[in-house]
Amino acid sequence: MNPLLSNIIIRVTGKSKGNKSAANKKLTDYALAKRYKEFLIIVKRDIKNFILITTGIFSASFGFKGFLLTNDFIDGGATGISLLIAVLTDIPLYILIIGVNLPFIVLGYNIMGKRFAVKTALAITGLAICVALVPFPNITNDDLLVAIFGGFFLGAGIGLSIRGGAVIDGTEILAIYLSRKFSATIGDVIILINIIIFSVAAYFLSIEIALYSMITYIAASKTLDFIIEGIEEYIGVTIVAHHSEAIKEMIIDVMGRGVTIYAGKGGYSKDYKAKEFDIIYTVITRLELNKLNTEIEKIEPSAFIVMNSIKDIKGGMIKKRPLH
């Protein structure tokens, strides 16, 4: 490690206490190197998340102002509620985006943790500012094109934000909460919410606009699924690593999730002597995937990780224990 960087870290952390033995110095160098590595991982991940969320904000704003808002079309979820109220009243959309999503941010703090809630609050605030200040041209007045491409850009924005570890539509947080309370699937809860939204739109606007808005929602949903690489509500993660004990403790203590341990053997060829090790299996929500990857990278960047989409689960800790 660079001596200057080591001295800076020592001064910042306040862990330099004069002369040390060779063993203590070696341990200190290792600790500094580990801290420096974790620092680089966190900075790299935060920069990537910032770019993803910012791109998502501009994409969603373009979908709002370039297509949906000027043609009185809506979407599902919290964005659909915001658009519907904006069409029916004189309240600006940027105010509604914050107001409608505020309860979901509070709910996200309780079930997903402080860091997620802060990132989501900043992302939603950024979306409101972008909608308020950044001018976008009205691309087309063709109803079908508005429905399809408005949904496309809105879905891309939501998907990119999720990949960055935040959401700009709080409906999914509500769906996770209600699914835990009533033992329903997240998909069922989201469908029920959107049925209510589109029914209200059909009553106050028109059946035609409600039908076009359903096309917008379908386009947004499919785009969102594509952006996040087809990840469903839950992800089954299998981890093969040398530091399996440390990863197991991290999943339990940091992620707040349960694990299943399998006894496994590894091998590369017929002549390779198999070594025994623990295989870790856990289930997380797709909103937690970003955090899990970061924490595993801190412990063992070369860990072998297999992820599988899971439609839904029942029992265990995933629905009973909130995130910390």
FENFEN-V456182 format. One record per backbone hydrogen bond with DSSP energy under -1.0 kcal/mol. NH is the residue of the N-H (numbers start at 1). CO is the residue of the C=O. E is the energy in kcal/mol with one decimal. If there is no record, write none. Layout:
NH:CO:E + NH:CO:E
//
This chain:
6:2:-2.3 + 7:3:-2.4 + 8:4:-2.1 + 9:5:-2.4 + 10:6:-2.4 + 11:7:-2.4 + 12:8:-2.5 + 13:9:-2.8 + 14:10:-1.9 + 25:21:-2.4 + 26:22:-2.3 + 27:23:-2.3 + 28:24:-2.6 + 29:25:-2.7 + 30:26:-2.1 + 31:27:-2.6 + 32:28:-2.8 + 33:29:-2.5 + 34:30:-2.5 + 35:31:-2.6 + 36:32:-2.8 + 37:33:-2.3 + 38:34:-2.5 + 39:35:-2.6 + 40:36:-2.3 + 41:37:-2.2 + 42:38:-2.5 + 43:39:-2.6 + 44:40:-2.7 + 45:41:-2.5 + 46:42:-2.7 + 47:43:-2.5 + 48:44:-2.1 + 49:45:-2.6 + 50:46:-2.6 + 51:47:-2.3 + 52:48:-2.4 + 53:49:-2.9 + 54:50:-2.6 + 55:51:-2.5 + 56:52:-2.3 + 57:53:-2.4 + 58:54:-2.1 + 59:55:-2.3 + 60:56:-2.6 + 61:57:-2.4 + 62:58:-2.2 + 63:59:-2.0 + 64:60:-2.3 + 65:61:-2.8 + 66:62:-2.2 + 68:63:-2.3 + 69:64:-3.3 + 71:68:-1.1 + 72:69:-1.0 + 73:68:-2.1 + 80:76:-1.4 + 81:77:-2.0 + 82:78:-2.4 + 83:79:-2.6 + 84:80:-2.6 + 85:81:-2.4 + 86:82:-2.2 + 87:83:-2.1 + 88:84:-2.0 + 89:85:-1.9 + 96:92:-1.7 + 97:93:-2.5 + 98:94:-1.1 + 99:95:-2.7 + 100:96:-3.1 + 101:97:-1.2 + 102:98:-1.4 + 105:101:-1.9 + 106:102:-2.0 + 107:103:-2.2 + 108:104:-2.6 + 109:105:-1.9 + 110:106:-1.4 + 111:107:-1.9 + 112:108:-2.7 + 117:113:-1.9 + 118:114:-2.6 + 119:115:-2.4 + 120:116:-2.5 + 121:117:-2.6 + 122:118:-2.4 + 123:119:-2.3 + 124:120:-2.7 + 125:121:-2.3 + 126:122:-2.5 + 127:123:-2.2 + 128:124:-2.2 + 129:125:-2.5 + 130:126:-2.5 + 131:127:-2.5 + 132:128:-2.0 + 133:129:-2.5 + 134:130:-2.1 + 139:66:-2.1 + 146:142:-2.7 + 147:143:-2.4 + 148:144:-2.4 + 149:145:-2.5 + 150:146:-1.9 + 151:147:-1.3 + 152:148:-2.0 + 153:149:-2.4 + 154:150:-1.9 + 155:151:-2.9 + 156:152:-2.4 + 157:153:-1.9 + 158:154:-2.2 + 159:155:-2.6 + 160:156:-2.5 + 161:157:-1.8 + 162:158:-2.1 + 163:159:-2.1 + 164:160:-1.2 + 165:162:-1.7 + 166:161:-2.5 + 174:170:-1.6 + 175:171:-2.6 + 176:172:-2.3 + 177:173:-2.1 + 178:174:-2.9 + 179:175:-2.3 + 180:176:-1.5 + 181:177:-1.6 + 182:178:-2.7 + 189:185:-1.8 + 190:186:-2.4 + 191:187:-2.3 + 192:188:-2.2 + 193:189:-2.3 + 194:190:-2.3 + 195:191:-2.2 + 196:192:-1.7 + 197:193:-1.9 + 198:194:-2.7 + 199:195:-1.9 + 200:196:-2.1 + 201:197:-2.1 + 202:198:-2.2 + 203:199:-1.7 + 204:200:-2.7 + 205:201:-2.5 + 210:206:-2.1 + 211:207:-2.4 + 212:208:-2.4 + 213:209:-2.5 + 214:210:-1.6 + 215:211:-1.4 + 216:212:-2.0 + 217:213:-2.3 + 218:214:-2.4 + 219:215:-2.6 + 220:216:-2.5 + 221:217:-2.7 + 222:218:-2.5 + 223:219:-2.1 + 224:220:-2.6 + 225:221:-2.4 + 226:222:-2.0 + 227:223:-2.7 + 228:224:-2.1 + 229:226:-1.6 + 230:225:-4.0 + 231:228:-1.2 + 234:310:-1.5 + 235:284:-3.2 + 236:308:-3.0 + 237:282:-3.2 + 238:306:-3.0 + 239:280:-3.1 + 240:304:-3.1 + 247:243:-2.0 + 248:244:-2.5 + 249:245:-2.2 + 250:246:-2.1 + 251:247:-2.4 + 252:248:-1.9 + 253:249:-3.2 + 254:250:-2.3 + 255:250:-1.7 + 257:251:-2.5 + 260:281:-2.5 + 262:279:-3.1 + 264:277:-3.2 + 266:275:-2.0 + 277:264:-2.4 + 279:262:-3.4 + 280:239:-2.4 + 281:260:-2.3 + 282:237:-2.3 + 284:235:-2.3 + 286:233:-1.6 + 288:285:-1.5 + 292:288:-2.4 + 293:289:-2.3 + 294:290:-1.7 + 295:291:-2.4 + 296:292:-2.4 + 297:293:-2.1 + 298:294:-1.5 + 299:295:-1.2 + 300:296:-3.3 + 303:300:-1.8 + 304:240:-2.7 + 306:238:-2.8 + 308:236:-2.5 + 310:234:-2.6 + 321:317:-2.4 + 323:111:-1.8
//
